[in-house]
Amino acid sequence: MGQIKKKSEKRLKKEDYWRKLWALTDEFKKALLVDVDNVSSQQLNKIRHKLRPMGAKMLMGKNTLMKAALGHKMTEPAENHEDYAERKDSWKKCDELEAIVKLLKGNTGIIFSNGDLTDIKKILDDEAREAPAKVGALAPDDVWIRAGSTGLDPKQTSFFQQLNIQTKIVKTQIEIVADKKVITAGTKIEAT
């Protein structure tokens, strides 16, 4: 007589996540993928709070887990599958999920809704905040240091010299002589 293998807590959590994701894909007809790089947990909580009255739900998770869950949902149950009995009667073809699987890259979340996605976009835009540049990230925009007074005293000119930014001293303050582009959009930010 074979031993019944008990599922680990980690495995049970994964299965719960899969079921939650499957339920959302059944309940909602629209999905919006959001890049959450440089988004704080506080911002995510505010967004979730604002989505509730609209009947929308946001799900975060590891891309590999989301891809595996959606891939399994799209796969027709076979008798050799562990969950065959559970899925055989409720399974339906859902090729539209393939598009979502292809787009799951980086730090991505999914917002599910049956309402107007422009309302959700407005919430996301309202909660967007500028974030400081992080080493290794891709710059979303060009970054310039503009000409003019810095308000810094002459003892701090070495900082600008290291960045090859021309300065002059005017009325005991450092003044930048000309605009200087320090980061170009789309390039990787380096620690220099």
N, C-alpha and C positions, 0 to 999 in steps of 0.2 A: 504494500500500500504506500503510495507516494505522499510525501509531506506537502502540505499547502504552504506556499511561500507567502509570508506576511509582507504587505507593501510598506515601504519606508514612509516616514512623514513627508519627506521631500517629494516622493512620487505622488502621494495623496494630494499635496498642494498643487503639483503640476496638473493632475487630473481635474481638480476643482477649477483651476485657471482655464483649462481647455473647455470645460463645460460652460463656464461663464462667457468666454469668447464665442462659443457656438451659439449660446442663447442670444447674445447681442446681435450676431449676424442673422439670426432667424427673426428677431423682433424688429430690427430696423432695416430700412431700405436704402439709406444713404450713409456714407462714411467719409470723413475728412481726416486726412493724415496730417499730423502736426510735428514739426521738428522742435524738439524741446531742449536743444543745446543752449546752455546759459540761461535756463529758466529755473527759478528757485522753486522749492516745494511750496512756499507760501503763495507764489503766483499760480501754481497748479491748483492749489486748494481754492483760491479765489475764482479761478475759471470754472472748476467743478461746481462751486456754489452757484455761480451765475447760469450754468447750463441746466441745473435741476428744474427750475420753473418752466423751461422750454421742453422738458422731457428728453433731453439729450444726455448721453453718458460718455465719459472719457475713460479709456482703458490704456494703461501703461504696462509695459512689460519688456522682457528681453526679446529682441527680434527673432532669435533662433526659436524661442518658445512659441511666439506668435505664428511664425512660419510653419512650425511643426503642427500646431493645433489646426490652423487653417488647411494645411496640406492633408491632414488626416480627415478633416470634415469633408473635403472634396473627393476623397477616395471612397469608392463604393465598398461597403462592408463585405468581407468574405468570411466564410465559415471558419477559417483558421485564425481570424482576428479575435483577440481577447474580449473585445466589446461587441462582438457580432450580434448577440441576442439583444443587447441594449439599443443598437443602431439600425438593425435590419428593417424595421417597420417605419422608422421616422426619416431615413436617409432620402435626400433628394439631390439631384445634380445642381451644383452651384458654381459654374465656371467663372462667374463674375468675381469671385474671391481671388482668382489667379492674379488679377490686376493689382489687388492690394498686396499680395505676397511679393510681387515683383518690386513694389515701391518701398517695402520695409528695409530701410538702410539707415545706419546711424542711430541716433537717439530719437526714436519716433514713437508717437502715441497715436491712437485712433479715437476720433470722436464720432459716435454713432447718433443718428437722428432720423426722424421721419419728417421734420419740419424744414424750414428754409435755411439753407447753409449760409446765406448772406448774413443772417442774424448771428450765427455762430462766429463768422468771420469778424463781425463788428466787436464781439466780446473779446476775441483774440487780439484784435488791433488795440482795443482799449487797455488791455493788460500788458501789452508789449512794453518793454523797458530796454534802454540801452545797457549794454554790459561791457565791462572792461575787456580789452584784448587779452587773450590767453595764448601763451606760447604753444605752438603746434596747431592752432585753429586756423581756418581760412578766413581772411579778412573779408567782411561783407561789403565794405566800402573803402574808398581811398581815405587816407588820414593825412591831413596837412597840419603843419605848424605855421601859423600865419605871422606875417611881419607885424612888428609893433612892440610896444613896451611890455615887458614881462612882470614888472613889479619886483624883480629879484635884484639883490645887491651884487656888485661886481665880483665878490668872492666866489660866486657860483658859475662863472663863465666856463669852467672846465667841463661841466655837464654838456653844454652846447657844443664845445669843441669836439667831444667824443662822438657826437652825432653829425659832425661836419656841418653845423648850422652857423652861418656868419652872424656875428653880433657886433654891437658897438655900445659904448657906455654913454648914456645921455642922462644928465641930471642925476647922477649917482645910481642909475638903474640900468640893467641890461636891456637892450632893445634888439630884437631880431631884425636883420637888414632886409631879407627877402623871404617870401613864402617858400616852404620846403615840404615836398611830399615825402613822408616817412614810411607809409604803407600803401601798397597798391591793392585794389580790390581783387579778390580771387587768389592772392598769394598766401603762402603759409607764414604765419607770424613767428619770427625768430627772437631769441633772447639776446639781442645785441644792444 
